[in-house]
Amino acid sequence: MGTGNIRRFQDLEAWKECYALALEIYGATNSFPGTEQFGIVNQMRRAAVSCTSNIAEGFSRTFAKDKARFYSIALASLTELQSQIELAAGLQYIDQSERAQLMKHTEHAYALIRGLVRSAQNFRSP
């Protein structure tokens, strides 16, 4: 995995995108009904945070298989978040414009994380 100027997980474009997405999710869920605080709000926030956390953990792993595993978990969390965004739109907690923006963000993050998975699979452990 050619790290170039990447010295820490915060330098990864995938992490930056997921971080920005997590902030958006926190903002979007602030207006959800209070009855959803321990329902979809909690689930969406946890999935968004899981993306950034698993990218960070994968970055710190020494072995290619471990890196790929954590990056794959980040992908799964992102897919979970996509499903939750659809549900939030169906429940009319977010409008179609916000849904479209969040989904666009998740699709971009998905592509970046897929790149990390591919890169990890080609990584030569020390």
Protein Blocks (a to p, Z undefined) as FASTA:
>chain_A
ZZkjafbfklpmklmmmmmmmmmmmmmmmmpcfklmmmmmmmmmmmmmmmmmmmmmmmmp
mblklmmmmmmmmmmmmmmmmmmmmmmmmnopacfklmmmmmmmmmmmmmmmmmmmmmmm
mpccZZ
